């Protein structure tokens, strides 16, 4: 598997997590914050993987 696939997969995961933050913000702010932190980690991992 080329290393670009892993980076793209991490970016896609971050997109899903950001969507989760958007959809849960009004009802469960604590869970939304956790999802946001995970999204930031996924983006950071993707950047580190691609560099």
N, C-alpha and C positions, 0 to 999 in steps of 0.2 A: 504494500500500500504506500503510495507516495506521501511524503510528509505534508503536502498541501491539503490532502483530504482531511487530515486530522485538524488542521487550522480552520478549514472551512466548516467542519463539523462543530468545532468549539464556538465559532461565530454563530452558527445556526442555533446551538444550544442557548447561547446568550440571548438571541432574539426571542426564543420561546420563554426564557426566564423574564425578560423585560415585559413581554405580553402578560405574563402571570402577575407581575408587579402592577401593571395597569389595571388588570381586572380585579385584583383583590384589595386595592388600596382603600376603597370606601368601607369595606367590611372588616378586614383583618390587617390593620396597619403593621403589626409586629411581624406577621408572616410575610407581608410585602417587603419589609425591610430585609428580611433574611433572603428572599428571592433576589432583591437588588444587589446584595453583597455577593451572592453566587454568580449573578450576571457579570458583575465587575471582575470577579476572579476568572470567569470563562473568557472574557475579552482579553484580559491580561495574559492568560495562558495561550490564547490564540496568537497574540502578538509575539510573545516569547517563542512560540513554536515556529512561527513563520520567519522570524529573524534568525 
